[in-house]
Amino acid sequence: MSEPVIDAWIQHPTPSFAANPMFESLRRWTGGQAPPEIPFEFTLAALDAGNVQKAILSAWWGPEGAILSNDDVAAALAAHPDRFAGLCSVDLLRPMNAVRELRKRVRAGFKGVRMLPWLWRLPPNDRHYYPIYAECIELGVPFCLQVGHTGPLMPSEPGRPIPYLDEVALDFPELVIVAGHIGYPWTTEMIALARKYPNVYIDTSAYKPSRYPAELVDYLRGGGRKKVLFGSNFPMLFPAQCLAEVDALGLDAEARRLFLHDNAAKVFGL
């Protein structure tokens, strides 16, 4: 694949992140073991193998605190500004601290915030998120989240797009929302929201193209070509593994360029 690619969702895992017990089900599915400390050269090589021009590097924050810290992401951005853009994460249960942290990180160059509703067991229409949404609008950055079922052994219900994300998009029409992991098994609901709201997008992280539901492929080929972003969810999946299957989607040149690069460049201001 020769064209440049932006990967909308990756992590650079620390040893404690990779060994976290909540990922045991993912390790079982992929046949992997928790790796030792991974040098940045390994992650950069994975991007190079897929011709990924830039990757959106995510922090994680849960009820117990930082799982992948904003400082870890900031260090990667400082060391490799040409290869990474950052998404912070914040303490959902302390809304004013969350707003201040989001403001601090965006002013330092982060491109938005990512939260995982399943990690908090709180769907995105919960009141704790609302100060974060308002601040994202004020800062002009997207709010990113996971939708669909959970790989880790946690409840999936917070990831259902309707009614939870539907209510957020209604209450905050100016908010740019990027819903990662395609929403399966509620992909049709997620597509309905992307059609309904101008500022709602889908990213395909955690799924190889061969596993995209048929309705998502149809949407990507047609009216949804400006609403879907490529993502891998590295290190769960390697970008090159996913990109090797893009040809089979049957995208025309415009849809392919938008999916692999232009939509993410627009949404994240790259």
TORDRENZA-874047 format. One record per residue (C-alpha): x, y, z. Coordinates in pm, whole numbers, padded with zeros to 5 digits, always signed. Example, Ala and Ser with C-alpha at 12.3 -4.5 7.8 and 13.67 -1.06 7.14 Angstrom:
REM TORDRENZA-874047
+01230-00450+00780;+01367-00106+00714;
END
This chain:
REM TORDRENZA-874047
+00000+00000+00000;+00161+00320-00118;-00077+00594-00006;-00030+00761+00333;-00246+00638+00619;-00363+00788+00949;-00443+00527+01215;-00719+00669+01435;-00662+00448+01741;-00345+00294+01877;-00182+00249+02216;+00183+00221+02304;+00147-00027+02591;+00347-00006+02910;+00418-00341+03084;+00154-00275+03350;-00105-00187+03084;-00032-00498+02877;-00045-00726+03183;-00369-00581+03320;-00604-00868+03415;-00894-00710+03227;-00719-00795+02898;-00701-01169+02970;-00988-01239+02732;-00811-01050+02452;-00489-01239+02515;-00686-01563+02498;-00846-01466+02166;-00519-01359+02006;-00305-01635+02160;-00066-01376+02298;+00107-01324+02629;+00160-01000+02814;+00480-00863+02655;+00775-00718+02841;+00843-00348+02803;+00800-00251+02439;+01044+00003+02297;+00904+00281+02085;+01104+00143+01795;+00871-00158+01794;+00562+00060+01762;+00727+00280+01499;+00824-00031+01300;+00463-00150+01312;+00351+00184+01171;+00619+00176+00903;+00511-00174+00795;+00167-00036+00713;+00289+00295+00569;+00107+00470+00853;+00201+00835+00828;+00057+00931+01166;-00114+00745+01449;-00352+00879+01712;-00201+00763+02040;-00445+00716+02325;-00420+00751+02700;-00650+00551+02931;-00804+00657+03259;-01032+00444+03473;-01186+00451+03820;-00856+00334+03973;-00659+00613+03804;-00435+00639+03499;-00384+00309+03313;-00190+00468+03028;-00105+00814+03152;-00131+01145+02970;+00233+01199+03060;+00325+00875+02880;+00148+01000+02567;+00305+01345+02600;+00652+01187+02612;+00580+01000+02288;+00457+01318+02120;+00769+01504+02229;+00999+01228+02102;+00816+01161+01773;+00598+01462+01685;+00592+01369+01318;+00447+01021+01383;+00202+01063+01670;-00088+01282+01770;-00229+01242+02118;-00565+01190+02286;-00577+01244+02659;-00802+01070+02907;-00944+01216+03228;-01101+01131+03563;-01471+01106+03487;-01579+01114+03852;-01405+01447+03921;-01555+01666+03647;-01372+01992+03721;-01037+01812+03745;-01128+01644+03417;-01202+01976+03248;-00878+02131+03374;-00674+01830+03260;-00838+01830+02918;-00773+02202+02880;-00410+02164+02987;-00341+01879+02746;-00510+02037+02444;-00322+02359+02500;-00004+02147+02501;-00091+01995+02161;-00322+01699+02227;-00597+01661+01966;-00887+01561+02190;-00997+01320+02460;-01090+00952+02460;-01304+00782+02723;-01412+00418+02752;-01766+00400+02893;-01737+00030+02974;-01437+00100+03195;-01647+00333+03409;-01970+00133+03373;-02134+00462+03282;-02293+00519+02939;-02204+00843+02760;-02533+01015+02846;-02439+01008+03215;-02414+01355+03369;-02046+01307+03460;-01948+01337+03092;-02132+01661+03021;-01867+01909+03144;-01616+01726+02923;-01843+01763+02620;-01885+02134+02682;-01509+02184+02714;-01440+01985+02395;-01671+02224+02209;-01499+02528+02359;-01155+02389+02267;-01264+02276+01921;-01155+01913+01967;-01339+01580+01924;-01467+01352+02195;-01367+00993+02119;-01509+00679+02279;-01562+00308+02236;-01894+00172+02113;-02018-00185+02082;-01944-00491+02290;-01637-00514+02510;-01344-00746+02450;-01241-00724+02816;-01472-00902+03058;-01683-00599+03142;-02049-00514+03068;-02118-00416+02708;-02438-00218+02763;-02264+00125+02803;-02139+00080+02444;-02482+00064+02286;-02520+00367+02053;-02899+00410+02092;-03020+00556+02322;-02702+00666+02498;-02489+00830+02229;-02800+00945+02046;-02894+01160+02346;-02543+01311+02363;-02551+01411+01997;-02893+01569+02048;-02782+01765+02355;-02450+01876+02202;-02497+01927+01827;-02164+02113+01804;-01968+01825+01958;-01755+01620+01717;-01789+01255+01824;-01565+00972+01702;-01708+00631+01794;-01442+00360+01782;-01473-00017+01736;-01766+00015+01487;-02042-00058+01741;-02083-00433+01681;-02331-00597+01743;-02517-00265+01714;-02338-00148+01399;-02666-00057+01230;-02749+00173+01523;-02406+00337+01495;-02447+00393+01121;-02790+00544+01186;-02633+00800+01420;-02354+00882+01174;-02620+00941+00907;-02839+01145+01141;-02578+01379+01288;-02324+01579+01083;-02061+01563+01361;-02076+01188+01441;-01807+00961+01294;-01713+00593+01317;-01365+00444+01342;-01293+00083+01254;-01035+00004+01523;-01023-00349+01669;-01157-00506+01349;-00983-00630+01038;-01167-00533+00717;-01259-00898+00662;-01466-00873+00982;-01643-00545+00905;-02019-00606+00899;-02167-00588+00550;-02378-00283+00639;-02063-00090+00737;-01890-00181+00410;-02195-00064+00212;-02200+00262+00409;-01827+00313+00355;-01857+00257-00019;-02149+00497-00052;-02296+00779+00153;-02073+00720+00453;-01744+00769+00275;-01681+01094+00464;-01786+00954+00803;-01562+00649+00861;-01198+00653+00981;-00945+00371+00960;-00811+00243+01293;-00621-00065+01406;-00623-00062+01790;-00253-00160+01792;-00114-00367+01963;-00433-00577+01958;-00411-00567+01577;-00115-00450+01372;-00191-00180+01113;-00033-00380+00830;-00260-00677+00908;-00566-00457+00868;-00442-00260+00569;-00360-00579+00378;-00735-00644+00360;-00851-00299+00246;-00839-00386-00125;-01109-00648-00070;-01353-00377+00044;-01395-00261-00316;-01363+00110-00242;-01327+00358-00522;-01029+00592-00516;-01212+00873-00336;-01366+00651-00069;-01031+00482-00008;-00845+00812+00034;-01109+00950+00268;-01119+00632+00478;-00744+00589+00513;-00636+00950+00553;-00854+01249+00480;-01139+01190+00724;-00900+01155+01018;-00697+01455+00901;-01014+01664+00906;-01154+01537+01237;-00827+01564+01430;-00699+01878+01259;-00382+01715+01123;
END
